Amino acid sequence: MTYTLITGASGGIGQALASKLAAKKHNLVLVARSAEKLALLSQQLQADYGVQVTFIAADLSKPDAPHHIYSKTQKHNWEIDLLVNNAGIGSGGEFATLSLQSELDLLQLNNASLVAMTHLFLQPMRERRKGQIINVASMTAFMPVPYMATYAASKVFVRSFTEALTEECKPYGIDVLLFAPGLTRTNFNEAAGINNEKAVGLSSDYKTADAQTPDEVAQELVEALAAKKRFHVAGSKNRFGARLLTLLPNAMIAQYMASSYQKKLAKTAN
Ligand SMILES: NC(=O)c1ccc[n+]([C@@H]2O[C@H](COP(=O)([O-])OP(=O)(O)OC[C@H]3O[C@@H](n4cnc5c(N)ncnc54)[C@H](OP(=O)(O)O)[C@@H]3O)[C@@H](O)[C@H]2O)c1
């Protein structure tokens, strides 16, 4: 039986995507750390849509997690024909003041585990000469972001890695999609420790900034997948912004972003 595996499916964009794909009759393997949330969601999706939904609780900031997930799917003969590398975490604030371990864990989750999951699940897809992989990046994949330096750099990696992989996978009939959401109202800020003040500085405050809902973003992802796109930025304003960003020098963007953050923080302090 074929399955779609979604990482980061216990909330936010991943959960919204799981519902949309279950409605389209995809059998699902859901991955995240929160076993209870995954168990509940699996039961609900199975009942609502009559598809097979199973889950693997795993912490993808640990290097052995991708192998554990892959072995489990092999053991149960769950053939993964669509892999969605969506799990990710952010961080915000002055780099030197952030916990080094948290920054390294972020890279393990956003980059190393994404590479490992892709490598592992690509092998059987190549043998079958069929499969789809979606890597979730961000608008930050198009720019350096002072005060969100490590997260933005991690998404630049996802963008470059995925765009290169798309071409390598073409001869094997495997479609690879780079999906870049803009600001989306999820648990992202809270999980990243981006408090109100930092969120204002980064123009990512859900109360004031223009943000999409996880449902809207997941809908765009499903449509991009159906259209076999290689690249999609969610939201029309973000698409325009991403185009503009590729035309501007990175140094100019970084300077502007740093000064904007500093001014906004100074304002909130007064
Ligand atoms: N929200 C935005 O504004 C935004 C914008 C651009 C891009 N994105 C990207 O979109 C993706 C989804 O983010 P989201 O906004 O939906 O955030 P979210 O609401 O915080 O959801 C993140 C998901 O990843 C899982 N996760 C976090 N750490 C994990 C770990 N160590 N191991 C396994 N799973 C882990 C979480 O589940 P558990 O806590 O249960 O593990 C949750 O299911 C991320 O790659 C993010 O970078 C988000």
The ligand as an ORCA input file, in Angstrom:
! r2SCAN-3c Opt
* xyz 0 1
  N       4.651     29.834     10.164
  C       5.344     30.562      9.335
  O       5.222     31.802      9.305
  C       6.291     29.899      8.345
  C       6.791     30.695      7.316
  C       7.664     30.131      6.406
  C       8.026     28.794      6.504
  N       7.529     28.043      7.522
  C       7.964     26.641      7.579
  O       6.833     25.802      7.564
  C       7.142     24.564      8.221
  C       6.036     24.238      9.207
  O       6.016     25.244     10.216
  P       4.689     25.737     10.947
  O       4.554     27.172     10.697
  O       3.547     24.833     10.639
  O       5.172     25.599     12.468
  P       4.527     24.855     13.733
  O       3.101     25.191     13.873
  O       5.458     25.196     14.860
  O       4.656     23.320     13.360
  C       5.917     22.698     13.307
  C       5.741     21.203     13.193
  O       7.053     20.592     13.216
  C       7.110     19.669     14.302
  N       8.439     19.673     14.889
  C       9.072     20.704     15.507
  N      10.254     20.292     15.978
  C      10.373     18.974     15.656
  C      11.364     17.988     15.893
  N      12.478     18.276     16.577
  N      11.154     16.731     15.419
  C      10.024     16.436     14.749
  N       9.051     17.330     14.494
  C       9.226     18.577     14.947
  C       6.052     20.146     15.309
  O       5.547     19.078     16.086
  P       6.063     18.655     17.529
  O       6.229     19.893     18.338
  O       4.967     17.742     17.988
  O       7.336     17.915     17.298
  C       4.952     20.623     14.353
  O       4.200     19.531     13.920
  C       8.515     24.773      8.864
  O       9.510     24.150      8.066
  C       8.699     26.277      8.860
  O      10.058     26.659      8.820
  C       6.657     28.573      8.436
*
